Each structure stands twice: as structure tokens, then as C-alpha cells.
Amino acid sequence: MNKPWSIAQRLWGSATLWILFPLILGGLFVAHYLQAPIIETLDRQIKGDLDRLVEFTRFSPEGELMSFQKYYEDRKYNQVKSGWYWQIIRTKDQLIVGRSLSMKGFTIPVSKYPTSEAPTLLYGAGPSDTDLQVMQLKVNDSASGREYRFLVGANPKFVIDAIDRVNNRVAIAFGLMACMLLFGTFFQVRFGLQPLQKLKNSLLSIREGATKSFEEDYPPEIKPLTDELNAHLRHTEDVLSKARGEVSNLAHALKTPISVIGNENRKPTTQNQEIIQSEIEKVERHINSYLLREKEIYRNTLTNDVTNLLSVIRSLSNAIRKQYFDKNISIHVQVEGELHFSGPQSDLEEMLGNLLENAAKYSKQNVWIKAEVMEAVKSPRPMLILMIDDDGFGIPEDIRDTMLSRGKRYDETVPGHGFGLSIVNQISTLYGGSIDLESSPRGGLRVILKLPRSHRF
């Protein structure tokens, strides 16, 4: 499996691509853009010389080139192999009637003449098979009554050299620009990733026990992450603290029964069996009690599970009706199908199962459950509000708060252990929710449960 790229490598790679790609295209465009004027300058000069050659050339009635002086003042056509050449042929018999002194030792074959009067590059037409940039013009001479083809050519080497110099300077300029941009990108990436390095160092400090949370200031993009991590660290610290306390409590709670069992076992009496059985029952009660606490303490609220509210309520309602079939319980559900709890189904079932069972247990015949979305102005995070009402006798206001404590029961004549509301309170608090007890307009008790709502649906 290939090792994934780091963020720095991704930023570096993408930045390098988007810097070099436009610069290379831009360099090619600029080089081509600057080449055109140089080539056009050569063509304009050839065209000017061609026009002057036509202007000062005269022919005899027999079609021969007459001598003239003024045009030969341009020395570049008089120096052998100067790179500038002209040649005139008679169209009818393709006879060369004149050429520049610079063309000593070679001629331009008629077969290589261009077919048009536009600037044309003739390959291998010059001395030593050099290339020539040429232009031709067909002229009808009135004195001789014949057609002539005037051709002026130049070796484009000096133009090519000029273009190469331009290309080199463009490459150097764009190369320096690319180096500066890449150098700047390097520092930009390092500067931009400094908060992540700081986050890494903070994690190392937390793991080594130097600090307990992320205490430094972070950019707005990372701040939500550090806040969530701090919340997770606080939750973990609370769980560990509670676990240590519960282990200590369990040890002290079991110490006396175990000591009594040991003593009775060493000193046989007629009451041994009753005493040992009594102490064993104490041990079982303590173990069951602490198992319930363990279930509450180690719940994981940092979960990606999403649970549909209506499906759980319908399932629990059917079970409650069967459990209390003798009371002919009616459970009225007012819950929309698109509402979802942000947590696992088991936790939602345990909370609503306790509340619906209590409502059915203490109601006369009717239980109502309603769910709605909490307004955004009342909570910074998406929340659900569930209201469970019954038509029973309710709970006096002065003892409602105590009912949320472990082992507290209002009616001792009804079977139960007093853990239900306490467990609901513990679970909802771990999820950032709450539970409140109020008087119900139906006549009994109203339980208001607030839980996190999943915003993925």
C-alpha cells in the first residue's frame, strides 16, 4: 500500500504545478510574441530592398539588364557571401539576367523559386546550403516588352540569433520568477502549517502528561477541532475519575461482607448458612449496582451512529402495551418520521424504555409522547425535545429533583429499583442533553427530555 502524501507535499505539489504550468505556457507565448516583430522586421527590409531594386532597374529593348549606379551604393549586396542577395531572371526563357555581387560562386535555381510573392523560407538555397528568407515580384517591363522575376533574399541566421537571445532572456526572466514564486510558496506552506505543528506538539505534551488540554490559541479553521478534542479529553478524564471512584467504592462495599463470610467459615455455628447467604446477597446487590454504574460511566457519546426516533418509539410502545396488557394502555405518538437521534439505538432505547415504562406503570390508562426540534436560537447545536405525559397522579413538585438521584422512588408499593430516572439523567447528560420533570396538563407527570439531533437527515 502506497504511503499517502502529507499535507505539505500536497500543497507543494499542487502549487508547483500551478506555478510552472502557467509560467511555461506564458514563456512560450511571450517568446512567440516577441519573435514575430523580429521576423516582420526582416521581411519589411527585404520588401523595401525588393521595391528599390525594381525602381532602379532598367532593361534594354533586347531584354538585357542595363547598368545603373545608385542602387549599388548598398554595400551589403556587393560583399561576397554577406548574407544579402538579389537575382533577376527573364520569365520566358528563365535566363538569369542579373544578380548581386554578393552571389559570387552560386545562383538560386529557378526550381527553388517560391510560387507566391509572400515571404518564403527557401531551405538550402544559399551558399553552402544555407537557408534564405526571400520575396519575389513579377514585373512587366514596357521598354523590352518582357516579364521579369525579381528576387531578394537574406540569410535569417542573424534573425535566428536575435530570437535565440530573446528566448534565453525570456527563459532566464521566467526561471527567476518561478524560483521566487516557489521560494515564496515554500515559506507560505511552512507558515500555513505551523498551527498543525503546534497541534502535534500539544498532543505530545498531553500524552507525556505535561498538560491536560489544548490551551494555546489556534486559527478559526482548527479551533473547532481543538474544542472537540478538549471535550473528549474532559470526558475521558471524567470517565477515569468516576471509574477510580467506583472501584474504590466497590472495594470498600465488598470488604465487610467478604470478611464476615471468611470469619463465619472459620468458626462453624448453627447460623452459618443464614449469615453467609445474607452476606452473599449483599455482595450480589453491590455487584449489580456497580454494573449499572459501569454501564453509565463508559458510554461513548463521541459516536457517528444515527437512530430514527419514530421506529424506536413504535417498537417500545408495542412492548409496553404487551407488558401492561391488563391496564389496556393507550400510547399516543406524535413524532415525525424524519427526526433522528445523534447516537446509538441502544442508548435511545434505554432512555425512552425507562421513561415509557414509568409512564405506563404510574398512568391510569393513557401515555402521550411527542417530539419536536428545538429552535436554533435556544441552542447552539441541533437538539430534540421529547415530552412524555401520563394521566396518573404525578409527583409533588418539592420532591421532583430528588427523583433523579440513584435509588429514589416515589411509590414504594410499585415494583422497581429506583434506577430508571437516574440512568436517563446520566445518559442524557453525557450527550449534552437534560431531563426535567413537570406537571402534565393531562393530570399526571410530564418528562421533558432533550437530546442531540442528527443534522445528516
C-alpha angles and dihedrals in degrees: 000000000000117000110248119245118258120241089252091053091048092050092044093047096047093043092049091049094049092045100046097039096057092039093053092047090044092049092051091048094048092046091051091044092053094043093060097065091048093052091043089053090055091048092049091051092049090048091050092050090047092053092049091048090054091045097054099036119102130184132207121235087258090059097253124137112258119219118256133176113198099069093053090067086088099090097196089076092048098053114088114249091357090148094249120096143166132192136180126201133181108243098214099057097013090234118160104237097175146359139176122272087241088070094070110149099015144053133198108249115236088230089067095052114121118252094227138042093243120110107280135183111227111202115221094355096121132072114301088013093293120160121253131204104217144177126193135196129194113220130186109214113213095199095057099023092229137119120241133189115221116199128185121184140177135193104249091207095106089048091049089049089051091049090049090052090050091048091050092051091047090049091049093047094048091042091055089047091051091049091050092048093047090046089051091046090052092057091041091056092046092047093045093050095047092097089057090051088049089050090052092051091048091051089051091050091050092049091050091048096244092122136013101214146008101282102165126092115261133189117271090255092059099032095085089053093051090046091054091046091050089050090050091048091050090049091049091048090050091049092050092046092050091045092053090048093048092049090052092047092048091050092052093043093053096041097079098044091048091048091050092048090050093049094047091048091054094047109046115210135162091258095051096106095050094046094046092046090050092051092046089055089052090052091050091050091050092048093048091047094051092044088059090049091048090054090055097043098051100048113132110226093174093083135134093214118125122197128194109236100208096051092053093046092050092050093048092045091056091050093048092050090053092046093053098032090137091064092048090227119203115206113196112203123200102174129130117231096232095062114108133186117226097231144056121305093239093063093047091048092050094050098043092038091058093045096046092045091051091046092050092043095054099031126098096225112312136072125181127198123185132176131193140161118265114238114258092234090061097051133027091216130049109272138178125219116208121187120195115190132180135186095231129110097281128212125287112256095236094063101036094098092053090054089072091062121096116273095006116138130178099201113037091184092069117078114255145101103237095243100107103084091036091055091048090050092050095048096044091048091053089055093049092257134112145214126224132183121218140160112274122228084223089068102257134065128317118207115197113200121187118197136167115271122218111238093197091089 
